[in-house]
Amino acid sequence: MTAVSAAQAADFRPWLAHYPPAVPPTIDESKVGTLADLIRHSCETYADRQAFESFGKSISFAEVGRAARAFAAWLQARGFRKGDRIGLMMPNILAYPATIFGALIGGYTVVNVNPLYTARELTHQLNDAGVRVLVVIENFAHVVEEARPNLKLDAVVIATAGDLMGFKGTIVNFVARKIKKVVKPFDLPGSVPLRTILAGPGTMSPVTVAPEDAAFLQYTGGTTGVAKGATLTHRNVASNVAQCALWLGWELEPPHGRSDYQHVMVTALPLYHIFALTCCCMFMLRIGAKGLLIANPRDIAGFIKILKASRFTLFSGVNTLYNALASHPDIKDVDFSELRFAIAGGMATQAAVAKRWKEVSGRPIIEGYGLSETSPVASVNRTDISEFTGTIGFPLPSTDFAIRDAEGNDLPAGEPGEICIRGPQVMAGYWNRPDETAKVMTADGFFRTGDIGVLLPDGQVKVVDRMKDMVLVSGFNVYPNEVEDVLAKHPGVLEAAVIGLPDEHSGEAVTAFVVKRDGATTADELRAFCKENLTGYKVPKQIIFRETLPKTNVGKVLRRALREEVAVEKR
């Protein structure tokens, strides 16, 4: 590999020449402000607009602002101080934005928690973050009860799916409890119902929130080890919102100058995930859009039923979600006529999935890239593409990408290396882990992502794979993404995941785990298909059929879990 000089690297920003004409190269960081500023401004400016919809019930910006102030006032009245960590453990329900906004305007730090966590996982995260207050939906309060002896919580707040819905909330809660076979609300001794808090006066004392204050401790997915909390400041996330506004805003202008036009973002990814948090919540807040909250996106039939009854203009998701939707027979009945664009992130989008999505929706998938540590958006494709590109697009304004080798040298276009990112959206560091922070931050301010990528001549970036997922076959590098992409093109494959397993002859052997779309598909048929599209050492030596693949809460396939399963089976 040939390294480039530091001077060459500093001037090597070919992406700027390919920006849309309306997009400047940088944001004005002096005007970014804080998320508290953003929340107050939008709740006042768009007061009468619908802000969020859940289970067919909408609330206005004024209403969510009022609920936020009530929550902040309650925290203050209980003696919690600016900077204290507030945990939120809920799916996409109206209580989520109300409590997020309340914590942020009160100067508190939000710790988003996956409601599907076990007691062990919950204990680790809450204690690591030093969470003092936890807001949890009643469906999962039993996990908190199990973990509570090992937690250091000062208060637990119980939310429900029907909060902020008035009388309809009673019906929603009744149905939700019936499905869960619960006859009455969960009773956790000493807990406080969120509905009681939100019914309060909402008179909060003024709080000065600074750009460098911690807004979120956003815990990484734990796909590569023990989860760590990325400290995201108000400046980090507000900067990322401003970057997204510059990159996407020119495409979001109302048609024919209609001032009453409102965008609606389909929010199926959970708001506790950084992608949805920034792109579907904070960015939509800035432009006065409505969030169509999907509480259970795993119920594809139910999800499509909501889409059929809704008007929407924007869509966000991950590869597995787009695949599941595009593969469902009822998707043909959804009206996509007002869809402006569909964005994907969180994991590699497969070309076959993008093709199926465009066939059903009429719109290409616009892929972006980012991590919890980058708030998260670092690069995005142009919104005016007509076809899926297979790249992660161009670095956002005020964002630098570098592709570096193992020694930290910058590599020229076309040579694969580690993707490194610098910009105002890059985290302040890992919470209470200076040693881990030092491992990923370079002396010149770049964050080392652990992803392998290639810089293309026009400045777009193509992700090759995770460094830790690369398979080494007889000294040759095999990238699972490439093999998975080929397998996904076979008509008999619904999903596929590829890992490397120890092999006495080649060091590692490519192993594919496949979920069939067609029950007649055989391993020999798939290997023959791979041989037509891949060089020999990349062809899976073993193909294992499964009913499902292990995934994270947002649908990202867990290759690590597959490796662990195989290791356990061999014991």
Stockholm file with secondary structure:
# STOCKHOLM 1.0

chainA/1-571         MTAVSAAQAADFRPWLAHYPPAVPPTIDESKVGTLADLIRHSCETYADRQAFESFGKSISFAEVGRAARAFAAWLQARGFRKGDRIGLMMPNILAYPATIFGALIGGYTVVNVNPLYTARELTHQLNDAGVRVLVVIENFAHVVEEARPNLKLDAVVIATAGDLMGFKGTIVNFVARKIKKVVKPFDLPGSVPLRTILAGPGTMSPVTVAPEDAAFLQYTGGTTGVAKGATLTHRNVASNVAQCALWLGWELEPPHGRSDYQHVMVTALPLYHIFALTCCCMFMLRIGAKGLLIANPRDIAGFIKILKASRFTLFSGVNTLYNALASHPDIKDVDFSELRFAIAGGMATQAAVAKRWKEVSGRPIIEGYGLSETSPVASVNRTDISEFTGTIGFPLPSTDFAIRDAEGNDLPAGEPGEICIRGPQVMAGYWNRPDETAKVMTADGFFRTGDIGVLLPDGQVKVVDRMKDMVLVSGFNVYPNEVEDVLAKHPGVLEAAVIGLPDEHSGEAVTAFVVKRDGATTADELRAFCKENLTGYKVPKQIIFRETLPKTNVGKVLRRALREEVAVEKR
#=GR chainA/1-571 SS CCCCCHHHHHTCCGGGGGSCTTCCSSCCGGGCCCHHHHHHHHHHHTTTSEEEEETTEEEEHHHHHHHHHHHHHHHHHTTCCTTCEEEEECCSSTHHHHHHHHHHHTTCEEEECCTTCCHHHHHHHHHHHTEEEEEEEGGGHHHHHHHGGGCCCSEEEEECTTTTSTHHHHHHHHHHHHHTTCSSCCCCTTCEEHHHHHTSCCCCCCCCCCTTSEEEEEECCCTTSSCCEEEEEHHHHHHHHHHHHHHHHTTCCCGGGCTTCCCEEEECSCTTSHHIIIIIIIHHHHHTCEEEECSCTTCHHHHHHHHHTCCCSEEEECHHHHHHHHHSGGGGGSCCTTCCEEEECSSCCCHHHHHHHHHHHSSCEEEEEECGGGSSEEEECCTTCSSCCSSCCEECTTCEEEEECTTSCBCCTTCCEEEEEESTTSCSEETTCHHHHHHHBCTTSCEEEEEEEEECTTSCEEEEEEGGGCEEETTEEECHHHHHHHHHTSTTEEEEEEEEEEETTTEEEEEEEEEESSTTCCHHHHHHHHHHHSCGGGSCSEEEECSCCCBCTTSCBCHHHHHHHHHHHHC
#=GC SS_cons         CCCCCHHHHHTCCGGGGGSCTTCCSSCCGGGCCCHHHHHHHHHHHTTTSEEEEETTEEEEHHHHHHHHHHHHHHHHHTTCCTTCEEEEECCSSTHHHHHHHHHHHTTCEEEECCTTCCHHHHHHHHHHHTEEEEEEEGGGHHHHHHHGGGCCCSEEEEECTTTTSTHHHHHHHHHHHHHTTCSSCCCCTTCEEHHHHHTSCCCCCCCCCCTTSEEEEEECCCTTSSCCEEEEEHHHHHHHHHHHHHHHHTTCCCGGGCTTCCCEEEECSCTTSHHIIIIIIIHHHHHTCEEEECSCTTCHHHHHHHHHTCCCSEEEECHHHHHHHHHSGGGGGSCCTTCCEEEECSSCCCHHHHHHHHHHHSSCEEEEEECGGGSSEEEECCTTCSSCCSSCCEECTTCEEEEECTTSCBCCTTCCEEEEEESTTSCSEETTCHHHHHHHBCTTSCEEEEEEEEECTTSCEEEEEEGGGCEEETTEEECHHHHHHHHHTSTTEEEEEEEEEEETTTEEEEEEEEEESSTTCCHHHHHHHHHHHSCGGGSCSEEEECSCCCBCTTSCBCHHHHHHHHHHHHC
//
